[in-house]
């Protein structure tokens, strides 16, 4: 996972925000790959920073909303459903990276907080009704199981 170039400091007690300069996390109309290499912005562009809280409850709340929005996973909605869940996976990745650096676990490449959240995400994804979709959510579940060492 680890696609984000983060500086995990400052500590939360510092009250200074952590900046992740990846607009596609907020603007779903942007394609992650289209942002690289970075192209010059139009002359009238103004970039603002919108806070996005990353904690277990907030990430699961967003996932619950996406699941509620689409209902069952079908061939017709599979692509959009999967893309919206991929945004949640990016949030999980950032959350895990920050906690890993803060706690520096001696074993494994993931934080305890990230693994716990990944397990909760897998549980929710497994509950999505299957309306004959081809790959989603099965591919995401398998990816999370492998990455975080989650048992079936």
C-alpha positions as a Markdown table, in Angstrom:
| # | Residue | x | y | z |
|---|---|---|---|---|
| 1 | Unk | 0.0 | 0.0 | 0.0 |
| 2 | Unk | 2.2 | 3.0 | 0.9 |
| 3 | Unk | 1.6 | 5.3 | -2.0 |
| 4 | Unk | 1.6 | 8.6 | -0.1 |
| 5 | Unk | 4.6 | 10.6 | 0.6 |
| 6 | Unk | 3.9 | 11.8 | 4.2 |
| 7 | Unk | 5.7 | 13.7 | 6.9 |
| 8 | Unk | 3.9 | 12.1 | 9.9 |
| 9 | Unk | 4.8 | 15.0 | 12.2 |
| 10 | Unk | 3.7 | 17.1 | 14.0 |
| 11 | Unk | 2.3 | 15.2 | 17.0 |
| 12 | Unk | -1.4 | 15.7 | 17.5 |
| 13 | Unk | -0.9 | 17.8 | 20.6 |
| 14 | Unk | 1.0 | 20.3 | 18.4 |
| 15 | Unk | -2.3 | 21.3 | 16.7 |
| 16 | Unk | -0.5 | 21.8 | 13.4 |
| 17 | Unk | -2.2 | 20.1 | 10.5 |
| 18 | Unk | -0.6 | 17.3 | 8.4 |
| 19 | Unk | -0.6 | 18.3 | 4.7 |
| 20 | Unk | -1.1 | 15.7 | 2.1 |
| 21 | Unk | -1.0 | 17.4 | -1.3 |
| 22 | Unk | -3.2 | 14.9 | -3.2 |
| 23 | Unk | -6.3 | 16.7 | -4.4 |
| 24 | Unk | -7.9 | 13.5 | -5.7 |
| 25 | Unk | -8.6 | 12.5 | -2.1 |
| 26 | Unk | -11.2 | 15.2 | -1.9 |
| 27 | Unk | -12.1 | 15.8 | -5.6 |
| 28 | Unk | -13.3 | 12.5 | -6.9 |
| 29 | Unk | -13.4 | 13.9 | -10.5 |
| 30 | Unk | -9.6 | 13.9 | -10.5 |
| 31 | Unk | -7.8 | 10.8 | -11.6 |
| 32 | Unk | -4.9 | 10.0 | -9.3 |
| 33 | Unk | -2.6 | 9.0 | -12.2 |
| 34 | Unk | -3.5 | 12.2 | -14.1 |
| 35 | Unk | -1.9 | 14.3 | -11.4 |
| 36 | Unk | 1.6 | 13.0 | -12.2 |
| 37 | Unk | 3.6 | 14.5 | -13.6 |
| 38 | Unk | 2.2 | 17.7 | -12.1 |
| 39 | Unk | 1.1 | 20.0 | -14.9 |
| 40 | Unk | 1.0 | 23.8 | -14.5 |
| 41 | Unk | -2.4 | 25.0 | -13.1 |
| 42 | Unk | -4.6 | 27.4 | -15.1 |
| 43 | Unk | -3.9 | 31.0 | -14.4 |
| 44 | Unk | -7.2 | 31.4 | -12.5 |
| 45 | Unk | -6.5 | 28.4 | -10.2 |
| 46 | Unk | -6.7 | 28.9 | -6.4 |
| 47 | Unk | -5.8 | 25.9 | -4.2 |
| 48 | Unk | -7.4 | 25.7 | -0.9 |
| 49 | Unk | -6.9 | 23.1 | 1.8 |
| 50 | Unk | -10.0 | 21.4 | 3.3 |
| 51 | Unk | -9.5 | 19.5 | 6.5 |
| 52 | Unk | -10.2 | 15.8 | 6.4 |
| 53 | Unk | -10.2 | 14.1 | 9.8 |
| 54 | Unk | -8.7 | 10.6 | 9.6 |
| 55 | Unk | -9.8 | 8.4 | 12.6 |
| 56 | Unk | -11.3 | 5.0 | 12.7 |
| 57 | Unk | -14.9 | 6.2 | 13.3 |
| 58 | Unk | -14.7 | 8.8 | 10.5 |
| 59 | Unk | -13.2 | 6.4 | 7.9 |
| 60 | Unk | -15.8 | 3.7 | 8.8 |
| 61 | Unk | -18.6 | 6.3 | 8.6 |
| 62 | Unk | -17.5 | 7.2 | 5.1 |
| 63 | Unk | -17.3 | 3.6 | 4.1 |
| 64 | Unk | -20.8 | 3.0 | 5.6 |
| 65 | Unk | -22.1 | 5.9 | 3.5 |
| 66 | Unk | -20.6 | 4.5 | 0.3 |
| 67 | Unk | -22.1 | 1.1 | 1.0 |
| 68 | Unk | -25.5 | 2.5 | 1.8 |
| 69 | Unk | -25.3 | 4.7 | -1.4 |
| 70 | Unk | -24.7 | 1.7 | -3.7 |
| 71 | Unk | -26.4 | -1.1 | -1.9 |
| 72 | Unk | -25.4 | -4.3 | -3.6 |
| 73 | Unk | -22.4 | -4.7 | -5.9 |
| 74 | Unk | -23.6 | -5.2 | -9.5 |
| 75 | Unk | -21.9 | -5.1 | -12.9 |
| 76 | Unk | -23.6 | -1.8 | -13.5 |
| 77 | Unk | -22.2 | 0.0 | -10.3 |
| 78 | Unk | -19.1 | -2.0 | -9.7 |
| 79 | Unk | -16.7 | 0.5 | -11.2 |
| 80 | Unk | -18.1 | 3.5 | -9.3 |
| 81 | Unk | -18.5 | 1.5 | -6.1 |
| 82 | Unk | -15.0 | 0.3 | -6.3 |
| 83 | Unk | -13.6 | 3.8 | -7.0 |
| 84 | Unk | -15.4 | 5.3 | -4.1 |
| 85 | Unk | -14.1 | 2.5 | -1.8 |
| 86 | Unk | -10.6 | 3.1 | -3.2 |
| 87 | Unk | -10.7 | 6.6 | -1.7 |
| 88 | Unk | -11.5 | 5.0 | 1.6 |
| 89 | Unk | -8.5 | 2.7 | 1.1 |
| 90 | Unk | -6.3 | 5.7 | 0.5 |
| 91 | Unk | -7.5 | 7.2 | 3.8 |
| 92 | Unk | -6.8 | 3.9 | 5.6 |
| 93 | Unk | -3.3 | 3.9 | 4.1 |
| 94 | Unk | -2.5 | 7.4 | 5.3 |
| 95 | Unk | -4.0 | 6.7 | 8.8 |
| 96 | Unk | -1.9 | 3.5 | 9.0 |
| 97 | Unk | 1.3 | 5.3 | 7.9 |
| 98 | Unk | 0.9 | 8.0 | 10.5 |
| 99 | Unk | 0.2 | 5.6 | 13.3 |
| 100 | Unk | 3.1 | 3.3 | 12.3 |
| 101 | Unk | 5.6 | 6.2 | 12.4 |
| 102 | Unk | 4.2 | 7.4 | 15.7 |
| 103 | Unk | 4.5 | 4.0 | 17.4 |
| 104 | Unk | 7.3 | 2.4 | 15.3 |
| 105 | Unk | 6.2 | -1.2 | 15.8 |
| 106 | Unk | 9.1 | -3.7 | 16.1 |
| 107 | Unk | 7.3 | -6.3 | 14.0 |
| 108 | Unk | 5.3 | -5.9 | 10.8 |
| 109 | Unk | 4.9 | -3.1 | 8.4 |
| 110 | Unk | 1.6 | -1.8 | 9.8 |
| 111 | Unk | 0.4 | -0.1 | 12.9 |
| 112 | Unk | -1.9 | -1.9 | 15.3 |
| 113 | Unk | -4.5 | 0.9 | 14.7 |
| 114 | Unk | -4.3 | 0.4 | 10.9 |
| 115 | Unk | -4.7 | -3.4 | 11.2 |
| 116 | Unk | -7.7 | -3.0 | 13.5 |
| 117 | Unk | -9.3 | -0.6 | 11.1 |
| 118 | Unk | -8.5 | -2.8 | 8.1 |
| 119 | Unk | -10.2 | -5.7 | 9.8 |
| 120 | Unk | -13.3 | -3.6 | 10.4 |
| 121 | Unk | -13.3 | -2.5 | 6.7 |
| 122 | Unk | -13.0 | -6.2 | 5.6 |
| 123 | Unk | -15.9 | -7.1 | 7.8 |
| 124 | Unk | -18.1 | -4.4 | 6.2 |
| 125 | Unk | -17.0 | -5.2 | 2.7 |
| 126 | Unk | -17.9 | -8.9 | 3.2 |
| 127 | Unk | -21.4 | -7.8 | 4.1 |
| 128 | Unk | -22.0 | -6.1 | 0.8 |
| 129 | Unk | -24.7 | -8.0 | -1.1 |
| 130 | Unk | -23.4 | -9.6 | -4.3 |
| 131 | Unk | -25.5 | -8.7 | -7.3 |
| 132 | Unk | -23.2 | -10.5 | -9.7 |
| 133 | Unk | -20.3 | -8.1 | -9.8 |
| 134 | Unk | -17.2 | -9.6 | -11.3 |
| 135 | Unk | -14.4 | -8.4 | -9.0 |
| 136 | Unk | -15.6 | -5.9 | -6.4 |
| 137 | Unk | -15.5 | -6.1 | -3.4 |
| 138 | Unk | -13.7 | -9.4 | -3.6 |
| 139 | Unk | -10.5 | -7.9 | -4.9 |
| 140 | Unk | -10.3 | -5.2 | -2.2 |
| 141 | Unk | -11.0 | -7.8 | 0.5 |
| 142 | Unk | -8.2 | -10.0 | -0.8 |
| 143 | Unk | -5.8 | -7.1 | -1.1 |
| 144 | Unk | -6.5 | -6.0 | 2.5 |
| 145 | Unk | -6.2 | -9.6 | 3.8 |
| 146 | Unk | -2.8 | -10.0 | 2.2 |
| 147 | Unk | -1.5 | -6.5 | 3.0 |
| 148 | Unk | -2.5 | -6.6 | 6.7 |
| 149 | Unk | -2.3 | -10.3 | 7.4 |
| 150 | Unk | -6.0 | -10.7 | 8.1 |
| 151 | Unk | -7.2 | -14.2 | 8.5 |
| 152 | Unk | -10.5 | -15.4 | 7.1 |
